Amino acid sequence: MELLGSPLRTPYTQPRSTPTKFLPPIPTASSLQNRFPPSPLPNSFSSPWMPRVTKPTLGPAPRSSQRLTPREALPPISHQTALSTRYTPGDWYRSNLTNYKRSETARHTAECLTADSSRLIQDKYQQTRKTQAESTKNLGQRVNDIMFWKSELRCEHDKMVEETNALTGMKERLERALANTEAPLQVTQECLLLREKRMGIDLVCDDVEKQLFVELDIIRSCQERMRRHLEQAEAQLASNRLAQHDVERDLANKQAAHRIDEQCQQLRNTSTGISYFRGVERVDATISVPESWANFTDKNILRSQSERAASAKLRDSIENLLVLTDKQMQHQFNCVNLAFTQRIAEMADAKRKIQAQLSKTLQEMFHLERSIEAIQKAIRDKGFPLKVAQTRLDKRIRRPKMELCRDPAQLCLVSEVCEINETIQSLQQRLRDSEDVLQRLAHNKSALEHELVVKSTSLFIDQEKCLAMRKTFPSTGRLLGYV
């Protein structure tokens, strides 16, 4: 049971400063004599119980005294000396009374001082126990506060580590997705370069080329957004590590303080390792108060939570970007392939038509060549009748005199020669016309053959080169960065 209040004060104690020792000083005889003055005695005595006698000087005993009897060895005492060393009975009684009073007073003072000292010891003991218990309680409360903030810091540290690992994984996915977009970009650029090798009229800005340029713009735009998010992820990771470092440092300080305060709380009066450290209470090495101490840790936790929220928001943004990139690239990939398929079908149909026209042209040229040969043969065949008719006319010119008659035979031969000449001329004109048509057919045949080569080349580029390369487009898992 603790005693409260201050010890009782006796009327003989004087106000004094706090003693450095547990027990008050023992009063001396002079102080007691000052407090309780003795009763007056005759001036002839310096002390109430001792006579004023001069002490004899002791010296070496003579040799003859060794053989004397005790009676013979005592010196003689005169009557005057005996009367001067005697006290009266009143003096004797007063001396005894004075001694009694002094003894009682000293005992009473000692008893009061002993009781007061006991009360003081008990009161200071209880006060020391109360103060020590209060200090232990405060240390325990401090240990509980440190444990609370330690748990908060440890929880926040674990969450920050988890968030940092998640953001690191998302960043690696983004890097893989960015690397996987290089292959489609190269395929698109290669398709554009290959289609530049088309010839003639096929070197046209068709729907395939437009879709390829759209795909090129989409891929580059996606790559640019990925690079920006990658830079943001690196900056956010640096901020996360800085906040995590502050939390770890604060947590380490809390652990050290918890260990020290827990040791201090467990110290008892019987513990080992306790010692005096003079002047340690005058050393003030504190740099914070409980409010600033709690605010410091709270700020670290709030900053870590803010960075975690920003990191989670960035991860969601990266995830949405990857999904959008995969959706856009896959859609445009299908659009380009569809345009290629339609263009290939158009070129294949044009090629078939050109081949049909070329076949018909060749057939017509064959027939025209046969006709030219027939015309040439007919012209050659008309030479013999013309020779016959002209020979007849030439021979009839040699008829004598009046025999040169314009008879029907002469008229028929002249008519025959003219008719044959007109026939030859008409056949020659038809031959020239046929040769001109044949030349035009040959020129058309060359054009058709060239167009056939152009269409074959374009078809080979689009079908065998471009479309074959586009069969190896990255899968959705690659574009999302999982592979």
C-alpha positions in Angstrom: 0.0 0.0 0.0 1.5 3.3 -1.1 1.6 6.2 1.4 0.6 9.5 -0.1 1.5 13.0 1.0 4.6 14.3 2.8 6.1 13.1 6.1 5.1 14.7 9.4 7.3 17.5 10.5 8.4 17.6 14.2 8.8 21.0 15.9 12.5 20.5 16.4 13.3 19.9 12.8 14.4 22.9 10.8 13.8 23.5 7.0 16.7 22.1 5.1 17.6 21.3 1.5 16.9 17.8 0.0 19.5 15.5 1.5 21.8 13.6 -0.8 21.6 10.6 1.5 18.7 8.5 2.6 19.3 9.0 6.4 19.5 12.5 8.1 22.6 13.4 9.9 23.0 12.2 13.5 22.8 15.2 15.9 26.0 15.9 17.8 26.4 16.5 21.5 27.1 20.2 21.0 23.8 20.6 19.1 21.9 18.8 21.8 23.5 21.0 24.4 22.5 24.1 22.4 18.9 22.9 22.3 18.8 21.8 25.9 21.1 23.9 28.0 22.3 22.4 31.3 21.2 23.7 34.6 23.7 26.1 36.2 26.4 24.7 38.5 28.9 26.3 40.8 31.7 28.1 39.2 34.2 26.0 41.0 33.3 23.0 38.9 34.0 22.6 35.2 31.8 19.4 35.1 29.0 18.4 37.4 30.3 14.9 38.0 34.1 15.4 38.0 36.1 17.3 40.7 38.8 19.6 39.6 41.8 17.4 40.5 45.2 17.7 39.0 46.3 14.4 37.6 49.5 13.2 39.1 52.4 12.7 36.8 53.3 9.0 36.5 56.9 8.2 36.5 59.1 5.1 37.0 58.5 3.5 40.3 61.5 3.4 42.7 63.1 0.0 43.2 62.4 0.1 46.9 58.6 0.4 46.2 58.6 -3.1 44.8 59.1 -4.6 48.2 56.6 -2.3 50.0 53.1 -3.3 51.0 50.1 -1.6 49.5 49.4 0.3 52.7 52.9 1.6 52.9 53.0 2.6 49.1 49.9 5.0 49.3 50.9 8.6 49.9 49.4 10.4 52.9 46.3 12.6 52.2 46.0 15.8 54.1 42.7 17.1 55.6 42.6 20.2 53.5 42.9 18.3 50.3 40.1 16.0 51.2 37.7 18.8 52.0 38.4 20.5 48.7 37.5 17.5 46.5 34.1 16.7 48.1 30.6 17.6 46.6 27.5 18.3 48.6 24.5 16.0 48.4 22.6 18.7 46.6 25.2 18.8 43.9 25.0 15.1 43.6 21.2 15.0 43.3 21.2 17.9 40.9 23.9 16.2 38.8 21.9 13.0 38.6 18.7 14.9 37.8 20.4 16.7 35.1 21.8 13.5 33.6 18.3 11.9 33.7 16.7 14.9 32.0 19.4 15.0 29.4 19.1 11.2 28.8 15.4 11.4 28.5 15.5 14.4 26.2 18.2 12.7 24.0 16.1 9.5 23.9 13.0 11.3 23.1 14.8 13.2 20.3 16.2 10.0 19.0 12.9 8.2 19.1 11.2 11.1 17.3 14.0 11.2 14.8 13.9 7.4 14.3 10.2 7.4 13.8 10.4 10.4 11.4 13.3 8.7 9.6 11.3 5.5 9.3 8.3 7.4 7.9 10.6 9.3 5.6 12.3 6.1 4.4 8.9 4.4 3.9 7.5 7.5 2.1 10.5 7.9 -0.2 10.5 4.1 -0.8 6.9 4.2 -1.8 7.5 7.4 -3.8 10.5 5.8 -5.5 8.4 2.7 -6.2 5.6 4.8 -7.6 7.9 6.8 -9.8 9.7 3.7 -11.0 6.3 2.0 -11.7 5.2 5.2 -13.5 8.4 5.1 -15.6 7.9 1.4 -16.3 4.3 2.1 -17.3 5.4 4.9 -19.6 8.1 2.7 -21.1 5.5 0.0 -21.6 3.2 2.5 -23.3 6.1 3.7 -25.4 6.9 0.1 -26.4 3.2 -0.4 -27.3 3.3 2.7 -29.4 6.5 1.6 -31.1 5.0 -1.9 -31.7 1.9 -0.3 -33.3 4.0 1.9 -35.7 6.3 -1.1 -36.3 3.3 -3.2 -37.4 2.0 -0.3 -39.6 5.4 0.2 -41.1 5.9 -3.5 -41.7 2.5 -3.9 -43.3 3.1 -0.9 -45.5 6.6 -2.2 -46.3 5.2 -5.6 -47.4 2.5 -3.9 -49.5 5.2 -1.6 -51.1 7.4 -4.5 -51.9 4.5 -6.4 -53.4 3.5 -3.3 -55.4 7.1 -2.7 -56.6 7.4 -6.4 -57.7 4.0 -6.1 -59.5 5.2 -2.9 -61.2 8.5 -4.5 -62.1 6.7 -7.4 -63.7 4.4 -5.1 -65.6 7.4 -3.1 -66.8 9.0 -6.4 -68.0 5.8 -7.3 -69.8 5.8 -3.8 -71.4 9.4 -4.3 -72.5 8.6 -7.7 -74.0 5.5 -6.3 -75.8 7.5 -3.4 -77.2 10.2 -5.8 -78.5 7.4 -8.0 -80.0 6.1 -5.0 -82.0 9.4 -4.8 -83.9 8.7 -7.9 -86.0 5.3 -6.6 -87.3 6.9 -3.2 -88.0 9.6 -4.8 -90.1 7.0 -7.0 -91.9 5.0 -3.9 -92.8 8.1 -2.0 -94.0 9.2 -5.0 -96.0 5.9 -5.3 -97.6 6.0 -1.6 -98.6 9.5 -2.0 -100.0 8.6 -5.2 -101.9 5.5 -3.6 -103.5 7.7 -0.8 -104.7 9.2 -3.4 -107.1 5.9 -3.7 -109.0 6.1 -2.7 -112.7 4.2 -0.5 -115.0 0.6 0.2 -114.3 0.6 -2.1 -111.3 2.7 0.4 -109.4 -0.5 2.0 -108.1 -1.5 3.4 -104.7 -4.2 0.8 -104.1 -6.1 -0.1 -100.9 -3.4 -2.5 -99.8 -0.8 0.3 -99.8 -3.2 2.6 -97.9 -3.8 -0.1 -95.3 -0.1 -0.8 -95.0 0.6 2.9 -94.2 -2.2 2.9 -91.7 -0.7 -0.2 -90.0 2.7 1.4 -90.0 1.3 4.5 -88.3 -0.6 2.4 -85.7 2.5 0.3 -84.8 4.7 3.4 -84.5 2.1 5.2 -82.4 1.8 2.1 -80.1 5.5 1.9 -79.7 5.7 5.6 -78.8 3.1 5.2 -76.1 4.8 2.1 -74.8 8.1 4.0 -74.6 6.4 6.8 -72.7 4.8 4.4 -70.2 8.1 2.6 -69.9 9.8 5.9 -68.8 6.9 6.5 -66.4 7.3 3.0 -65.0 11.1 3.5 -64.4 10.4 6.9 -62.7 7.7 5.3 -60.6 9.9 2.4 -59.6 12.6 5.0 -58.5 9.9 6.8 -56.4 8.7 3.4 -55.0 12.2 2.4 -54.0 12.8 5.8 -52.3 9.6 5.6 -50.3 10.4 1.9 -49.5 13.9 3.0 -48.3 12.4 5.6 -46.0 10.0 3.1 -44.6 12.8 0.5 -44.2 15.0 3.1 -42.4 12.1 4.2 -40.2 11.3 0.5 -39.5 14.9 -0.2 -38.6 15.0 2.7 -36.2 11.7 1.6 -34.7 13.2 -1.9 -34.2 16.3 -0.5 -32.5 14.2 1.8 -30.3 11.8 -1.1 -29.5 14.7 -3.3 -28.4 16.2 -0.5 -26.2 12.9 0.5 -24.6 11.9 -3.1 -24.1 15.2 -3.7 -22.3 14.7 -0.6 -20.2 11.1 -1.7 -19.3 12.4 -5.1 -18.2 15.1 -3.6 -15.9 14.5 -4.1 -12.2 16.4 -3.3 -9.1 17.7 -6.8 -9.0 18.7 -6.8 -12.7 22.3 -7.3 -13.7 24.0 -4.6 -15.8 22.6 -1.6 -13.9 25.1 1.0 -12.8 25.5 4.7 -11.9 25.8 7.2 -14.7 26.4 10.5 -13.1 25.0 13.5 -14.9 23.1 11.4 -17.5 19.8 13.2 -16.5 21.3 16.5 -17.6 22.1 15.2 -21.1 19.2 16.0 -23.5 19.9 14.1 -26.8 16.2 14.1 -27.9 15.4 15.7 -31.3 11.6 15.1 -31.4 8.5 15.1 -29.3 5.7 12.4 -29.4 3.7 14.5 -31.8 6.5 15.1 -34.3 7.7 11.5 -33.8 4.3 10.1 -34.8 3.9 12.6 -37.6 7.2 11.6 -39.1 6.2 7.9 -39.3 2.7 8.9 -40.5 4.2 11.0 -43.3 6.4 8.1 -44.4 3.4 5.8 -44.4 1.2 8.3 -46.3 4.0 8.9 -48.8 4.4 5.2 -49.4 0.6 4.8 -49.7 0.5 7.7 -52.2 3.3 6.1 -54.3 1.6 2.8 -54.1 -1.7 4.3 -55.4 0.2 6.0 -58.3 2.0 2.8 -59.0 -1.3 0.8 -59.1 -2.8 3.5 -61.4 0.2 3.3 -63.7 -0.1 -0.5 -63.8 -3.7 -0.2 -64.8 -2.8 2.3 -67.5 -0.1 0.0 -68.9 -2.5 -3.0 -68.9 -5.1 -0.9 -70.8 -2.4 0.2 -73.2 -1.3 -3.4 -73.9 -4.9 -4.5 -74.5 -5.6 -1.5 -76.7 -2.3 -2.1 -78.6 -3.2 -5.8 -79.2 -6.7 -4.9 -80.3 -5.6 -2.2 -82.8 -2.7 -4.1 -84.3 -4.8 -7.3 -84.7 -7.6 -5.4 -86.3 -5.3 -3.6 -88.7 -3.5 -6.8 -89.4 -6.8 -8.4 -90.5 -7.7 -5.4 -92.5 -4.3 -5.5 -94.4 -4.7 -9.2 -95.0 -8.2 -8.7 -96.3 -7.0 -6.0 -98.6 -4.2 -8.3 -99.8 -6.7 -11.1 -100.5 -9.0 -8.8 -102.5 -6.1 -7.4 -104.4 -4.6 -10.8 -105.2 -8.1 -11.9 -106.4 -8.3 -8.9 -108.7 -4.8 -9.4 -110.1 -5.5 -13.1 -110.6 -8.7 -12.3 -112.5 -6.8 -9.7 -114.6 -4.1 -12.2 -115.3 -6.6 -14.8 -116.5 -8.3 -12.2 -118.8 -5.0 -11.2 -120.2 -4.1 -14.8 -120.8 -7.4 -15.3 -122.6 -6.9 -12.2 -124.7 -3.4 -13.3 -125.5 -4.6 -16.8 -126.5 -7.2 -15.3 -128.8 -4.6 -12.9 -130.3 -2.3 -15.7 -131.1 -5.0 -17.7 -132.6 -6.1 -14.7 -134.8 -2.5 -14.1 -135.8 -2.3 -17.7 -136.9 -5.4 -17.4 -139.0 -4.2 -14.1 -140.5 -0.8 -15.6 -141.4 -2.6 -18.4 -143.2 -4.7 -15.8 -145.0 -1.6 -13.9 -146.0 0.0 -17.0 -147.3 -3.2 -17.8 -149.3 -3.2 -14.2 -150.8 0.4 -14.5 -151.7 -0.3 -17.9 -153.4 -3.2 -16.4 -155.2 -1.0 -13.5 -156.5 1.5 -16.0 -157.6 -1.1 -18.0 -159.3 -2.4 -15.0 -161.3 1.0 -14.7 -162.9 0.6 -17.6 -165.3 -2.8 -16.5 -166.7 -1.4 -13.0 -167.1 1.6 -14.4 -168.9 -0.6 -16.4 -171.2 -2.8 -13.5 -172.0 0.0 -11.0 -172.5 1.9 -13.6 -174.7 -1.2 -14.0 -176.8 -1.5 -10.3 -177.2 2.2 -10.0 -178.0 2.0 -12.7 -180.7 -1.2 -11.2 -182.3 0.6 -7.9 -182.7 2.8 -9.6 -185.3 -0.2 -10.3 -187.6 0.4 -8.9 -191.1 -1.4 -5.8 -192.3 -5.1 -6.1 -192.5 -5.0 -9.1 -190.2 -4.4 -6.7 -187.4 -8.1 -6.8 -186.7 -9.8 -5.7 -183.4 -11.8 -8.8 -183.3 -13.6 -10.2 -180.3 -10.6 -12.4 -179.5 -8.4 -9.2 -179.3 -10.9 -7.4 -177.1 -11.3 -10.5 -174.8 -7.5 -10.8 -174.5 -7.2 -7.1 -173.6 -10.0 -7.4 -171.2 -8.5 -10.5 -169.7 -5.1 -8.8 -169.1 -6.8 -5.8 -167.5 -8.9 -8.1 -165.3 -5.9 -10.1 -164.2 -4.0 -6.9 -163.4 -6.9 -5.6 -161.4 -7.1 -8.9 -159.5 -3.4 -8.8 -158.7 -3.7 -5.3 -157.5 -6.6 -6.0 -155.3 -4.9 -9.1 -153.9 -1.7 -7.1 -153.2 -3.8 -4.4 -151.4 -5.4 -7.1 -149.3 -2.0 -8.5 -148.6 -0.8 -5.2 -147.4 -3.8 -4.8 -145.2 -3.4 -8.2 -143.8 0.2 -7.6 -143.0 -0.7 -4.3 -141.3 -3.3 -6.1 -139.2 -0.8 -8.8 -138.5 1.7 -6.2 -137.3 -0.9 -4.7 -135.0 -1.7 -8.1 -133.6 1.9 -8.7 -133.0 2.3 -5.4 -131.2 -0.8 -6.2 -129.2 0.5 -9.6 -128.4 3.7 -8.1 -127.1 1.7 -5.7 -124.9 -0.4 -8.5 -123.6 2.7 -10.6 -122.8 4.2 -7.6 -121.0 1.0 -7.1 -119.0 1.0 -10.8 -118.2 4.6 -10.5 -116.9 3.6 -7.4 -114.8 0.6 -9.1 -113.4 2.6 -12.2 -112.6 5.2 -10.1 -110.9 2.6 -8.2 -108.8 0.8 -11.4 -108.0 4.1 -13.1 -106.9 5.0 -10.1 -104.7 1.6 -9.8 -103.0 0.9 -13.5 -102.7 4.2 -15.3 -102.4 6.2 -12.6 -100.6 4.0 -10.2 -98.6 1.1 -12.5 -97.7 3.5 -15.3 -96.8 5.4 -13.0 -94.4 2.2 -11.9 -92.7 1.4 -15.4 -91.7 3.8 -15.1 -88.8 2.1 -12.2 -87.0 2.7 -12.2 -83.2 0.0 -13.8 -81.1 -2.1 -12.0 -78.5 0.0 -13.4 -75.7 3.2 -11.9 -77.2 1.6 -8.5 -77.8 0.4 -8.5 -74.2 3.9 -9.2 -73.0 3.3 -12.6 -71.4 5.7 -14.4 -73.8 
